[in-house]
Amino acid sequence: MLEDVQLAPEWKIHPGLPGRDYHDPEIWEIEKARIFSRSWYCVGREEQLADAGDYLTHDVADESIVVIRGKDDELRAFANVCRHRGSRLLGEVSGCVKGAIVCPYHAWTYGLEGDLRATPNVLEEDGLPREQYGLYPIALETWQGFVFVSLAERPRPLLDALAAEPDGPLDYDRYRLGELRLAHRIVYEVEANWKIIIDNYNECLHCPSVHPELVKIVPLYRKGMVMDPAREDVGATLDEGLDAFTLSGTTSLPRLPELSELDGRTYYGYSIFPNLLVNLTPTGVMVYFLHPTSPSHTTVVSEYLYRPETIESSEFDPSDMVEFIDLVSRQDWAVCENAQRGVTSRYFERGVYPTQDSLLHVFAERYLAERDRI
């Protein structure tokens, strides 16, 4: 655990993670084994898998996972590997198979529920017990339209894990995320460690210098703060008369239903360890899926979600919100990449967390607890 550092009797800061934790290949291997292999890892949204046979594949801790909707309408996850000779079954990021998964090597055929159906040219007298050679199941649960998988053999229930999150994702049911639908997606390739991106998300000391457009509409961020001590939640109120996360602070899009007047002029953000960041705005929700691929690279998928009836309207145009958040995102990726270059320096031992970086300290403690748990 991180020890407190006393700089003077009247003030106190916390030490940051060691610089090597952001770039060392050995640390990266430990993270894959103890964090990404054990946690509930978010791979996408249920709406991507609307019909039987719809699938997506994703690498989690170097393991290729396939998530597929069965003929019984249930979502399941399996290791993306044939039980015959280990061939990769599905090579595309997403798609649809008609009725069965067929291995491209020897045509072993699996039902959408993972059962082994056919083994061409394997003799009946070989006595292969097909019932024992179905696809290897991977734990899968869903919440509010998000699909989570876990490589752990007996992961704790997803709702229990969410209830333990310090950001309180279960407190925002009024946004009805499960009913929202995708309207726009942007994929970013960020040359930075996944923890640097989360650190950046959890603080706003950088906002006045990095995000002039953002601080123009959010007064709290002009002070470098992410939490208003006058509020009990983690919301950031927009400037007087503004009601949207756009360059102008206004929009023609309708407000999400069931939101209070305060919600109608507030931005909320929360994270779900280790790879999901959720941004709630009055008119829609934007999420970041973080997919680390190395100690110094993270693929970030940004999705913009709105009410189905809003999307179906002939006047629907989310470009003002997309352009604004895309601008803020690219500003963030630039400073994250610069930080990544800096943490490799022999002169950077570790950083420090002043009071305004309290959320970074909370994350670091959580990260170390998970990473160092044998």
N, C-alpha and C positions, 0 to 999 in steps of 0.2 A: 504494500500500500504506500501511497505518497505521504511523506512526512511534512508537517508544517514547517515553514521557514520563518524564523523571527528576524526581521530586519531592524526593528527598533521597538522599544516598549509599547509605543502607541499604535503600531500597525503590524499587520500580519498578512502574509500571502501564502499561496500554496505553490509547490514546485510543479512544473509540467512533466510530461513524459520525456524520457531520454530521447535525444535526437535519433538514435539508432532504431527506435521503435517505429519510425516512419520510413525506413529504407532497408533495414537489414533483412536479407533473404531468410536467415534462420528464424527471425521473429515472424516473418510471413508464413513460414511452414507451421509454426506453432499456432498462429491464428487460424489457419485452415483446419487444423486438427481439433482445436479446443473451442473456437468461436463459431466459425461457419459450418462446421460439421455437427455442432450440438444445438445451435439456436434454431428458432423458426425463421426461415429465410424467405422473404417475399419475392415471388417470381413474376407476378403480374396480376391482371384482373380477370375475373370469371367471364366477363363478356367476350374475351378473346376466344372462349371455348364454348360457343353457344350450342352447337349441334353434335350429335354422336359422331365420333371419329375426329373431331377437331382436337389438335394437339399443339403443344409448344414444347421446346426443349431448352434446357438451361444448364449451364455448368455451375455447380455448387461445390466448392472446395475440391476442384479438379474432377468431380464426378459428374458425368452427363446424366441429367434427369429428364424423363419425358412425363409431362402432365397431359392426360387425355380424358375426354368425356366418353363414358360408356354408353351402350345402348339403353341402359337403365337410367340414363341421365345423371349418373353419379360421376364426380371427378375423382380420378385416381392418379397416383404418381408411381413410376417404376424406374429402376435403373435402366438406362438406355443401352442395354447390352443383351445380346442373344445368349441363351443358356447352352447352346450347342458348342460353339467355338469362340465365343466372346466378341463377335462382330458388333459394331455400332449399328443399331437398328434404324434410327431415323436421323438423317443428316441435316435436315432443314431446321431453321429456327422456329417455324410454325407451319401448319398445313392441315390437311384433312386426309385421313385414310378411309377407304371404303370397306367397312365391315371387319377388317382385320389388319394386324401389323405383320408384315412379311419381311423376314430377314433378307437383305440384298445378297447375302453370300450363298447360303444353301436352302433358302426359301422355307425355313422353319416358320410356322405361322401361329400367331397368337391372337386370341380374341381381344376385344377392346377392354375387357375386364382382367386381362393379363394371363388367362389360361392358355396352355399350349394346345393348339388344335390339330396341327398337321406337321409331319416330319418326313418330307418326300425322300424316297429311296432308303429310308431306314427300315430294315427288315422287321416284320412282325415277330419273328422268332428271337430277335434281339431282346425282346422283353422290356423295352424302355418304358418306365413308369411315367407317363406324360403328366399325371396329376402332381408329380413332384418337381416338374421342370417348367413351371410357369414363370413369368417375369418376376424379378425380385421387387417386392413392394416397398415403397418409401412413404413415410408418414406425410399426410396432407390434411390441412384444415383450412377453412375459409372464414373470413370475417369482413363484413361491410363491403363485399365484392372483391376483396383482396385474396389472393391464393398464396398460401404459405406451405413450404415443405421443410422437413427436418430429416437429416441423416441419422439422428440419434435413434437408438433401438426402442427406447421408451421415453419419448419426450413428454414433458408435462403438458396438460391441455393448453391450447393456444390462449383461451380466455384467461386462464390463470397467469400466463406469461404477460398478457397485455395489462392485466390488473396491477401487476407489479411495476409497470413502466412509470418512472417519475413524472413524465409529461402528461400522464392521464388521458390516453387516447379514448378510453371508454366514456369520458365526460362530454363527448361531442356527438352523441347520437342524433341530436336535432339537425345535423347537416345531412343525415340520411345518405351517407356515402354509397351504400349498397345499391341505391336507386340511380346513381349518377352514371353517365355514359361518356365514353371517350370521344372528344371532338378534335383533338390535335396532339401530336407526339413529336418531340424533338430528342434526338440522341446526341449526346456530347461525349467526346473522348478526352478525358481530363488527365493530364500527366501529373497526377498527384495521388498520394496515399489516401485511402478512404477515410482515415481518421482526421487528416487535415481538412477534408471537405466537411466532416461533421463538426469539427472544432469551429470552422468558419461559420457554419449554420447556427451555432449556439451562442454567438456573440455579435455585438454590433459596435464594438470599439472602432472597427474599421469603416463603419457606415458613413460618417461625415466626409472622409477622404476618398472613399472608393465608390459610394453610391449617391451622387448628388441628386439624381432624379428620385431616388427612394426617400431620402430625408426631406425632400420638398413636400411630400404628402403625409409623412409620419413624424410628428413632432418629437416623439420619444426617441427616435433613432438619431435625431440631431445631437442628443446628449450622449450618444454611444451606449445607450441602454437597450436591453431587450425585454426587461420586466419593469412595469410601473409599480413602485411601492404603494401607490394609492389604490391598486386593484388587487383582488385576491387571486385572479387568474393570470395567465401569461399573455393576455391580449394586448395588442398595440392599436390604440385608437387613431384613426385617420384625422387629418386636420379638419377644422371647422368647415362644414358644408360639403365635405367629400364623402363618397360612398362606394368607391371602387379601387381596385389595385391596378391602376392604369397611369399613364403619364400625366393625364389631366386630373386624375382622382375621381372622374365621373365616367358613366357608361350608359348605353341604351339597353343593356341586358337587364332582365328582371332579377330581383333579389330572390335568393333561395327561400322556399317556404319554411315556416316555423321558426324563423330567426327573430330575435328581439330587436328593438330599435338600436340597442347598443351593439348587437352583432352586426347590424346593418352598416356600421361604420367602424368595424374592428377587423383586424387581421389576427389570426391565431396560427401558431405553428407548433407541431409536435413531432417527435421522432419515435420510431419503434426499432429497437436494437435488433440486429446490427445494420440494416440496410434500407430502411424506409423513412422518408421525410415527407410530412403531409402539411400542406399550406392551405388554410381555410380562409376564403374571402367571401364577401357578401353575395357575390353572383356565381361563384364557381370554386372548384377545388383544383389545385395543382399539386402533383406528387412527384417526388424524385425517387427512383429506384436506383440504389447504388450497387454496381456489380464490379467489385475489385477483381482485376486480372493479374496483378503483380504488386510488389511493394510500392511501386511508383506510378501505377496507372489504374484508373477507375472509369468504367463506362457508366455514364449517368443517363438514365432514361427519364425524360420529363413528360408527364401526361397531364392534359387539361380536361377536366371532367365537369359536365353540366347536366342539368335536368334533361331527360329525353324530350319533353315538350318544348323546352327552350331550343334544343338543337334542331328539332323538326320545324320550327318557325321559319317562314320565308325571309324574315328579317334578321336571322341569327348571324352574327359576325363577332367572333371572339378575338379578332386581330388586335384590338387595343390592349387587352389583358396579356395576350401572348407576346406581343412586341415588348411590352414593359418588363414582364418577368424574364423573357429571354435576354434583354439588355442587362438586367440585374444579375442573372445567372452567369453570363459571359464575363461580367466584371469580377464576379466571385471566382470563376475558374482561373482567370489571369493571376489573381493574387495567390490562389492556392498553388498554382504551378510555380510561382516565384518562391513561395515558402518551401515547396518540395526541393527546389534547387538549393535553398539555404540550409535546410536541416542536415544535409550531407556534409557540411563543413566540419573540419576537425575542431573548429573553435566554438561550435554549438554543442554544448553538453546537454542542456535541457532548458526549457523556457520557464516562465512563471505565470501564475494565475492571480491577478489582482481581484478585488471584489467584483468588478464588472464581468469577470470571466468565471463566475461561480458555476455556471452550467458546464463549462469545460472541465472543471475539477470533478463535478459529479460524474461526467462521462468517463473521465480517466480512471476514477475509482471503480466504476462498473466494469470498464474494459479490463483492468488488471485483475479484478476478481474472477472474471470469466476466463481470461487467458491463462492465469496461473493456477486454475483449479485442475488438479490432477484427476 
